């Protein structure tokens, strides 16, 4: 049995009731307020915006066990607000064969879906992780609060002998090396998918130019426990491999 996340906010309560949380709409919601239009659109259509939404969805899976989440929505160019047309909520700008064009939010979800499956398993990050501090409104909605967060986020999956790992680097300026360690031996290397650009506000909006944000695919023939993965600044990497 599932219930919308908006109706039951406490995962522990949902478990006690024998229910599973679900979310039917996930995305940015920068359609109210009096902020200028330009910074809104720079955020929601950007690589950084796509990383933000995808990491948040995976965090809700990790912390609240929410497996059923709907990214809203597939097709839409913009939403009209008092400030102007905000580039929400569509994730696909063009699905015509030969002219496909997707926003980074779509691409991040596509990458995650490539390696997810089976069970979410715990990842353990070493101490002294790089962090950043942000000041603003958080869960209790009180302004001026400061919270410190890790810049590296990790999510792992196990499905039979198949393994998946998703890594985010939320540092806006610095790359980060990540050593991946696990038990057992790899069968035949790994496939790496990556979404990264030089600019955090890169987007795929202008159909007169080539998309700025793409998914790259690389075969890591020598991948094994102890392999160091280099995460560029503001990037996402998804790995898939099989164990012997």
Phi and psi in degrees as GROMACS dihedral restraints (atoms count N, CA, C in turn):
[ dihedral_restraints ]
;  ai    aj    ak    al  type     phi  dphi    fc
    3     4     5     6     1  -121.4    20    10
    4     5     6     7     1   152.4    20    10
    6     7     8     9     1  -134.0    20    10
    7     8     9    10     1   146.1    20    10
    9    10    11    12     1   -59.4    20    10
   10    11    12    13     1   142.7    20    10
   12    13    14    15     1   -58.4    20    10
   13    14    15    16     1   -34.3    20    10
   15    16    17    18     1   -65.4    20    10
   16    17    18    19     1   -21.8    20    10
   18    19    20    21     1   -89.3    20    10
   19    20    21    22     1   -32.4    20    10
   21    22    23    24     1  -131.5    20    10
   22    23    24    25     1   109.8    20    10
   24    25    26    27     1   -92.0    20    10
   25    26    27    28     1   -14.2    20    10
   27    28    29    30     1  -102.9    20    10
   28    29    30    31     1   112.6    20    10
   30    31    32    33     1   -64.2    20    10
   31    32    33    34     1   -37.3    20    10
   33    34    35    36     1   -63.6    20    10
   34    35    36    37     1   -41.7    20    10
   36    37    38    39     1   -63.0    20    10
   37    38    39    40     1   -42.0    20    10
   39    40    41    42     1   -61.1    20    10
   40    41    42    43     1   -42.0    20    10
   42    43    44    45     1   -63.8    20    10
   43    44    45    46     1   -40.6    20    10
   45    46    47    48     1   -62.6    20    10
   46    47    48    49     1   -30.9    20    10
   48    49    50    51     1   -88.9    20    10
   49    50    51    52     1    -0.2    20    10
   51    52    53    54     1    72.7    20    10
   52    53    54    55     1    28.0    20    10
   54    55    56    57     1  -114.0    20    10
   55    56    57    58     1   162.4    20    10
   57    58    59    60     1  -123.9    20    10
   58    59    60    61     1   130.2    20    10
   60    61    62    63     1   -68.8    20    10
   61    62    63    64     1   150.5    20    10
   63    64    65    66     1  -144.8    20    10
   64    65    66    67     1   158.6    20    10
   66    67    68    69     1  -130.3    20    10
   67    68    69    70     1   124.2    20    10
   69    70    71    72     1   -93.3    20    10
   70    71    72    73     1   -13.7    20    10
   72    73    74    75     1  -143.5    20    10
   73    74    75    76     1   124.6    20    10
   75    76    77    78     1  -132.4    20    10
   76    77    78    79     1   128.8    20    10
   78    79    80    81     1   177.2    20    10
   79    80    81    82     1   178.2    20    10
   81    82    83    84     1   -64.8    20    10
   82    83    84    85     1   161.4    20    10
   84    85    86    87     1  -140.7    20    10
   85    86    87    88     1    58.7    20    10
   87    88    89    90     1   -93.8    20    10
   88    89    90    91     1    51.1    20    10
   90    91    92    93     1  -106.8    20    10
   91    92    93    94     1    -8.1    20    10
   93    94    95    96     1  -110.4    20    10
   94    95    96    97     1  -174.5    20    10
   96    97    98    99     1    79.2    20    10
   97    98    99   100     1  -174.6    20    10
   99   100   101   102     1  -117.0    20    10
  100   101   102   103     1    19.8    20    10
  102   103   104   105     1   -67.0    20    10
  103   104   105   106     1   148.7    20    10
  105   106   107   108     1   -60.8    20    10
  106   107   108   109     1   155.6    20    10
  108   109   110   111     1   -69.6    20    10
  109   110   111   112     1   -41.1    20    10
  111   112   113   114     1   -58.8    20    10
  112   113   114   115     1   -49.3    20    10
  114   115   116   117     1   -67.2    20    10
  115   116   117   118     1   -29.8    20    10
  117   118   119   120     1   -60.2    20    10
  118   119   120   121     1   -49.8    20    10
  120   121   122   123     1   -70.8    20    10
  121   122   123   124     1   -31.7    20    10
  123   124   125   126     1   -60.2    20    10
  124   125   126   127     1   -36.9    20    10
  126   127   128   129     1   -74.2    20    10
  127   128   129   130     1   -59.2    20    10
  129   130   131   132     1   -69.2    20    10
  130   131   132   133     1   -26.7    20    10
  132   133   134   135     1   -94.7    20    10
  133   134   135   136     1     0.6    20    10
  135   136   137   138     1   -92.6    20    10
  136   137   138   139     1   167.7    20    10
  138   139   140   141     1   -55.1    20    10
  139   140   141   142     1   -48.2    20    10
  141   142   143   144     1   -58.7    20    10
  142   143   144   145     1   -39.9    20    10
  144   145   146   147     1   -63.1    20    10
  145   146   147   148     1   -41.0    20    10
  147   148   149   150     1   -63.9    20    10
  148   149   150   151     1   -41.9    20    10
  150   151   152   153     1   -61.9    20    10
  151   152   153   154     1   -41.3    20    10
  153   154   155   156     1   -60.8    20    10
  154   155   156   157     1   -48.4    20    10
  156   157   158   159     1   -65.5    20    10
  157   158   159   160     1   -46.2    20    10
  159   160   161   162     1   -65.2    20    10
  160   161   162   163     1   -43.7    20    10
  162   163   164   165     1   -63.0    20    10
  163   164   165   166     1   -38.2    20    10
  165   166   167   168     1   -64.9    20    10
  166   167   168   169     1   -40.4    20    10
  168   169   170   171     1   -65.2    20    10
  169   170   171   172     1   -41.9    20    10
  171   172   173   174     1   -67.8    20    10
  172   173   174   175     1   -34.4    20    10
  174   175   176   177     1   -65.7    20    10
  175   176   177   178     1   -37.8    20    10
  177   178   179   180     1   -67.8    20    10
  178   179   180   181     1   -34.3    20    10
  180   181   182   183     1   -64.4    20    10
  181   182   183   184     1   -45.0    20    10
  183   184   185   186     1   -69.0    20    10
  184   185   186   187     1   -46.5    20    10
  186   187   188   189     1   -86.2    20    10
  187   188   189   190     1   -29.8    20    10
  189   190   191   192     1  -121.2    20    10
  190   191   192   193     1     0.6    20    10
  192   193   194   195     1    66.5    20    10
  193   194   195   196     1    28.8    20    10
  195   196   197   198     1   -88.0    20    10
  196   197   198   199     1    99.7    20    10
  198   199   200   201     1   -84.7    20    10
  199   200   201   202     1   -32.4    20    10
  201   202   203   204     1   -95.7    20    10
  202   203   204   205     1   104.8    20    10
  204   205   206   207     1  -134.3    20    10
  205   206   207   208     1   132.7    20    10
  207   208   209   210     1  -109.2    20    10
  208   209   210   211     1   118.0    20    10
  210   211   212   213     1   -74.5    20    10
  211   212   213   214     1   124.0    20    10
  213   214   215   216     1  -104.9    20    10
  214   215   216   217     1   124.2    20    10
  216   217   218   219     1  -132.2    20    10
  217   218   219   220     1   175.5    20    10
  219   220   221   222     1   -72.0    20    10
  220   221   222   223     1   -57.9    20    10
  222   223   224   225     1  -114.6    20    10
  223   224   225   226     1   117.5    20    10
  225   226   227   228     1  -176.6    20    10
  226   227   228   229     1   132.4    20    10
  228   229   230   231     1   -84.8    20    10
  229   230   231   232     1   -44.0    20    10
  231   232   233   234     1  -159.6    20    10
  232   233   234   235     1   169.0    20    10
  234   235   236   237     1  -126.1    20    10
  235   236   237   238     1   128.3    20    10
  237   238   239   240     1   -79.0    20    10
  238   239   240   241     1   125.2    20    10
  240   241   242   243     1  -126.4    20    10
  241   242   243   244     1   176.8    20    10
  243   244   245   246     1   -63.3    20    10
  244   245   246   247     1   -28.3    20    10
  246   247   248   249     1   -80.8    20    10
  247   248   249   250     1   -16.1    20    10
  249   250   251   252     1   131.0    20    10
  250   251   252   253     1  -166.8    20    10
  252   253   254   255     1   -83.4    20    10
  253   254   255   256     1   110.9    20    10
  255   256   257   258     1   -90.2    20    10
  256   257   258   259     1   135.0    20    10
  258   259   260   261     1   -76.2    20    10
  259   260   261   262     1    62.8    20    10
  261   262   263   264     1  -133.2    20    10
  262   263   264   265     1   155.9    20    10
  264   265   266   267     1  -112.4    20    10
  265   266   267   268     1     4.7    20    10
  267   268   269   270     1   -58.2    20    10
  268   269   270   271     1   139.4    20    10
  270   271   272   273     1   -99.1    20    10
  271   272   273   274     1   -23.0    20    10
  273   274   275   276     1  -112.7    20    10
  274   275   276   277     1   125.4    20    10
  276   277   278   279     1   -91.8    20    10
  277   278   279   280     1   -31.8    20    10
  279   280   281   282     1  -156.0    20    10
  280   281   282   283     1   124.6    20    10
  282   283   284   285     1  -114.7    20    10
  283   284   285   286     1    12.5    20    10
  285   286   287   288     1   -65.8    20    10
  286   287   288   289     1   134.0    20    10
  288   289   290   291     1   -57.7    20    10
  289   290   291   292     1   128.0    20    10
  291   292   293   294     1    88.6    20    10
  292   293   294   295     1   -10.9    20    10
  294   295   296   297     1  -128.5    20    10
  295   296   297   298     1    21.9    20    10
  297   298   299   300     1   -58.7    20    10
  298   299   300   301     1   136.5    20    10
  300   301   302   303     1  -151.2    20    10
  301   302   303   304     1   124.3    20    10
  303   304   305   306     1  -127.2    20    10
  304   305   306   307     1   144.1    20    10
  306   307   308   309     1   -72.0    20    10
  307   308   309   310     1   156.5    20    10
  309   310   311   312     1   -56.1    20    10
  310   311   312   313     1   -29.7    20    10
  312   313   314   315     1   -61.2    20    10
  313   314   315   316     1   -42.0    20    10
  315   316   317   318     1   -64.1    20    10
  316   317   318   319     1   -47.2    20    10
  318   319   320   321     1   -62.8    20    10
  319   320   321   322     1   -38.9    20    10
  321   322   323   324     1   -63.4    20    10
  322   323   324   325     1   -42.9    20    10
  324   325   326   327     1   -65.1    20    10
  325   326   327   328     1   -38.6    20    10
  327   328   329   330     1   -60.7    20    10
  328   329   330   331     1   -45.1    20    10
  330   331   332   333     1   -60.8    20    10
  331   332   333   334     1   -45.2    20    10
  333   334   335   336     1   -61.0    20    10
  334   335   336   337     1   -42.9    20    10
  336   337   338   339     1   -66.9    20    10
  337   338   339   340     1   -23.0    20    10
  339   340   341   342     1   -65.5    20    10
  340   341   342   343     1   -31.6    20    10
  342   343   344   345     1  -117.0    20    10
  343   344   345   346     1    -8.4    20    10
  345   346   347   348     1   -74.8    20    10
  346   347   348   349     1   158.7    20    10
  348   349   350   351     1   151.7    20    10
  349   350   351   352     1   152.7    20    10
  351   352   353   354     1    72.3    20    10
  352   353   354   355     1  -130.8    20    10
  354   355   356   357     1  -106.8    20    10
  355   356   357   358     1   141.0    20    10
  357   358   359   360     1   -73.4    20    10
  358   359   360   361     1   128.2    20    10
  360   361   362   363     1  -117.3    20    10
  361   362   363   364     1   156.1    20    10
  363   364   365   366     1   -71.4    20    10
  364   365   366   367     1   137.2    20    10
  366   367   368   369     1  -109.5    20    10
  367   368   369   370     1   144.1    20    10
  369   370   371   372     1  -121.0    20    10
  370   371   372   373     1   119.3    20    10
  372   373   374   375     1   -98.9    20    10
  373   374   375   376     1   144.5    20    10
  375   376   377   378     1   -66.4    20    10
  376   377   378   379     1   164.8    20    10
  378   379   380   381     1   -71.6    20    10
  379   380   381   382     1   170.6    20    10
  381   382   383   384     1    61.4    20    10
  382   383   384   385     1    37.6    20    10
  384   385   386   387     1   -70.2    20    10
  385   386   387   388     1   148.2    20    10
  387   388   389   390     1   -64.9    20    10
  388   389   390   391     1   142.2    20    10
  390   391   392   393     1  -133.9    20    10
  391   392   393   394     1   169.2    20    10
  393   394   395   396     1  -141.2    20    10
  394   395   396   397     1   154.8    20    10
  396   397   398   399     1  -115.5    20    10
  397   398   399   400     1   133.6    20    10
  399   400   401   402     1  -123.5    20    10
  400   401   402   403     1   144.2    20    10
  402   403   404   405     1  -119.1    20    10
  403   404   405   406     1   130.5    20    10
  405   406   407   408     1   170.6    20    10
  406   407   408   409     1  -151.7    20    10
  408   409   410   411     1   -95.7    20    10
  409   410   411   412     1   132.2    20    10
  411   412   413   414     1  -122.6    20    10
  412   413   414   415     1  -146.5    20    10
  414   415   416   417     1   -60.1    20    10
  415   416   417   418     1   -37.8    20    10
  417   418   419   420     1   -87.6    20    10
  418   419   420   421     1     2.8    20    10
  420   421   422   423     1    64.4    20    10
  421   422   423   424     1    21.8    20    10
  423   424   425   426     1   -92.2    20    10
  424   425   426   427     1   129.7    20    10
  426   427   428   429     1   -72.0    20    10
  427   428   429   430     1   158.3    20    10
  429   430   431   432     1    80.5    20    10
  430   431   432   433     1    12.3    20    10
  432   433   434   435     1   -86.4    20    10
  433   434   435   436     1   147.5    20    10
  435   436   437   438     1  -115.1    20    10
  436   437   438   439     1   134.3    20    10
  438   439   440   441     1  -133.4    20    10
  439   440   441   442     1   146.6    20    10
  441   442   443   444     1  -108.7    20    10
  442   443   444   445     1   133.1    20    10
  444   445   446   447     1  -127.6    20    10
  445   446   447   448     1   153.4    20    10
  447   448   449   450     1   -72.2    20    10
  448   449   450   451     1   147.4    20    10
  450   451   452   453     1   -86.1    20    10
  451   452   453   454     1   -19.0    20    10
  453   454   455   456     1  -106.3    20    10
  454   455   456   457     1   127.5    20    10
  456   457   458   459     1  -123.9    20    10
  457   458   459   460     1   142.3    20    10
  459   460   461   462     1  -140.2    20    10
  460   461   462   463     1   142.7    20    10
  462   463   464   465     1  -141.9    20    10
  463   464   465   466     1   130.6    20    10
  465   466   467   468     1  -125.2    20    10
  466   467   468   469     1   152.6    20    10
  468   469   470   471     1  -137.3    20    10
  469   470   471   472     1   147.6    20    10
  471   472   473   474     1  -133.9    20    10
  472   473   474   475     1   125.2    20    10
  474   475   476   477     1  -141.7    20    10
  475   476   477   478     1    94.2    20    10
  477   478   479   480     1    64.2    20    10
  478   479   480   481     1  -125.2    20    10
  480   481   482   483     1   -94.8    20    10
  481   482   483   484     1     6.5    20    10
  483   484   485   486     1   -90.2    20    10
  484   485   486   487     1   138.3    20    10
  486   487   488   489     1  -126.9    20    10
  487   488   489   490     1   147.0    20    10
  489   490   491   492     1  -136.3    20    10
  490   491   492   493     1   144.5    20    10
  492   493   494   495     1  -142.2    20    10
  493   494   495   496     1   130.7    20    10
  495   496   497   498     1  -118.4    20    10
  496   497   498   499     1   129.3    20    10
  498   499   500   501     1  -124.7    20    10
  499   500   501   502     1   137.3    20    10
  501   502   503   504     1  -121.1    20    10
  502   503   504   505     1   140.2    20    10
  504   505   506   507     1  -115.9    20    10
  505   506   507   508     1   109.5    20    10
  507   508   509   510     1   -92.3    20    10
  508   509   510   511     1     2.9    20    10
  510   511   512   513     1   -66.6    20    10
  511   512   513   514     1   129.8    20    10
  513   514   515   516     1   -81.9    20    10
  514   515   516   517     1    -7.1    20    10
  516   517   518   519     1  -137.8    20    10
  517   518   519   520     1   -17.6    20    10
  519   520   521   522     1  -119.8    20    10
  520   521   522   523     1   138.0    20    10
  522   523   524   525     1   -75.7    20    10
  523   524   525   526     1   162.4    20    10
  525   526   527   528     1  -143.0    20    10
  526   527   528   529     1   130.8    20    10
  528   529   530   531     1   -84.0    20    10
  529   530   531   532     1   138.5    20    10
  531   532   533   534     1  -128.3    20    10
  532   533   534   535     1   120.2    20    10
  534   535   536   537     1   -88.5    20    10
  535   536   537   538     1   122.0    20    10
  537   538   539   540     1   -96.2    20    10
  538   539   540   541     1   118.7    20    10
  540   541   542   543     1  -124.5    20    10
  541   542   543   544     1   140.3    20    10
  543   544   545   546     1  -160.4    20    10
  544   545   546   547     1   170.0    20    10
  546   547   548   549     1   -91.0    20    10
  547   548   549   550     1   166.2    20    10
  549   550   551   552     1    72.9    20    10
  550   551   552   553     1   173.8    20    10
  552   553   554   555     1  -111.7    20    10
  553   554   555   556     1   148.7    20    10
  555   556   557   558     1   -80.9    20    10
  556   557   558   559     1   140.9    20    10
  558   559   560   561     1   -74.9    20    10
  559   560   561   562     1   -50.2    20    10
  561   562   563   564     1  -154.9    20    10
  562   563   564   565     1    57.5    20    10
  564   565   566   567     1    69.0    20    10
  565   566   567   568     1  -163.0    20    10
  567   568   569   570     1  -141.7    20    10
  568   569   570   571     1   160.0    20    10
  570   571   572   573     1  -104.8    20    10
  571   572   573   574     1   130.6    20    10
  573   574   575   576     1  -113.2    20    10
  574   575   576   577     1   128.2    20    10
  576   577   578   579     1  -110.3    20    10
  577   578   579   580     1   138.5    20    10
  579   580   581   582     1  -140.6    20    10
  580   581   582   583     1   141.3    20    10
  582   583   584   585     1  -123.4    20    10
  583   584   585   586     1   112.7    20    10
  585   586   587   588     1  -156.8    20    10
  586   587   588   589     1   142.0    20    10
  588   589   590   591     1  -140.8    20    10
  589   590   591   592     1   167.6    20    10
  591   592   593   594     1   -68.4    20    10
  592   593   594   595     1   -30.8    20    10
  594   595   596   597     1  -113.8    20    10
  595   596   597   598     1   132.4    20    10
  597   598   599   600     1   -68.0    20    10
  598   599   600   601     1   -23.5    20    10
  600   601   602   603     1   -97.6    20    10
  601   602   603   604     1    17.3    20    10
  603   604   605   606     1   -62.3    20    10
  604   605   606   607     1   146.3    20    10
  606   607   608   609     1  -147.1    20    10
  607   608   609   610     1   178.2    20    10
  609   610   611   612     1  -119.6    20    10
  610   611   612   613     1    28.9    20    10
  612   613   614   615     1   -73.1    20    10
  613   614   615   616     1   -42.5    20    10
  615   616   617   618     1   -83.0    20    10
  616   617   618   619     1   109.1    20    10
  618   619   620   621     1   -74.6    20    10
  619   620   621   622     1    -6.3    20    10
  621   622   623   624     1   -83.6    20    10
  622   623   624   625     1    -9.5    20    10
  624   625   626   627     1  -124.9    20    10
  625   626   627   628     1   164.1    20    10
  627   628   629   630     1   -67.2    20    10
  628   629   630   631     1   148.0    20    10
  630   631   632   633     1   -56.6    20    10
  631   632   633   634     1   135.8    20    10
  633   634   635   636     1   -80.9    20    10
  634   635   636   637     1   -26.7    20    10
  636   637   638   639     1  -115.6    20    10
  637   638   639   640     1   123.9    20    10
  639   640   641   642     1  -137.9    20    10
  640   641   642   643     1   166.6    20    10
  642   643   644   645     1   -98.7    20    10
  643   644   645   646     1   125.9    20    10
  645   646   647   648     1  -101.6    20    10
  646   647   648   649     1   147.8    20    10
  648   649   650   651     1  -124.5    20    10
  649   650   651   652     1   129.7    20    10
  651   652   653   654     1  -135.1    20    10
  652   653   654   655     1   138.9    20    10
  654   655   656   657     1   -90.8    20    10
  655   656   657   658     1   123.4    20    10
  657   658   659   660     1  -101.9    20    10
  658   659   660   661     1    87.9    20    10
  660   661   662   663     1   -64.4    20    10
  661   662   663   664     1   -29.6    20    10
  663   664   665   666     1  -102.2    20    10
  664   665   666   667     1    17.7    20    10
  666   667   668   669     1   -64.0    20    10
  667   668   669   670     1   134.4    20    10
  669   670   671   672     1  -161.4    20    10
  670   671   672   673     1   175.2    20    10
  672   673   674   675     1   -60.0    20    10
  673   674   675   676     1   132.7    20    10
  675   676   677   678     1    99.6    20    10
  676   677   678   679     1    -7.9    20    10
  678   679   680   681     1   -63.2    20    10
  679   680   681   682     1   136.7    20    10
  681   682   683   684     1   -98.1    20    10
  682   683   684   685     1   122.4    20    10
  684   685   686   687     1  -102.8    20    10
  685   686   687   688     1   127.8    20    10
  687   688   689   690     1   -91.4    20    10
  688   689   690   691     1   117.4    20    10
  690   691   692   693     1   -97.2    20    10
  691   692   693   694     1   112.7    20    10
  693   694   695   696     1   -62.3    20    10
  694   695   696   697     1   163.8    20    10
  696   697   698   699     1   -57.3    20    10
  697   698   699   700     1   147.2    20    10
  699   700   701   702     1    37.2    20    10
  700   701   702   703     1    68.9    20    10
  702   703   704   705     1  -140.3    20    10
  703   704   705   706     1   166.6    20    10
  705   706   707   708     1  -134.5    20    10
  706   707   708   709     1   134.2    20    10
  708   709   710   711     1  -128.9    20    10
  709   710   711   712     1   135.9    20    10
  711   712   713   714     1  -123.1    20    10
  712   713   714   715     1   132.3    20    10
  714   715   716   717     1  -119.8    20    10
  715   716   717   718     1   143.6    20    10
  717   718   719   720     1  -136.9    20    10
  718   719   720   721     1   133.4    20    10
  720   721   722   723     1  -153.6    20    10
  721   722   723   724     1   171.9    20    10
  723   724   725   726     1  -123.9    20    10
  724   725   726   727     1   144.9    20    10
  726   727   728   729     1   -94.0    20    10
  727   728   729   730     1   152.6    20    10
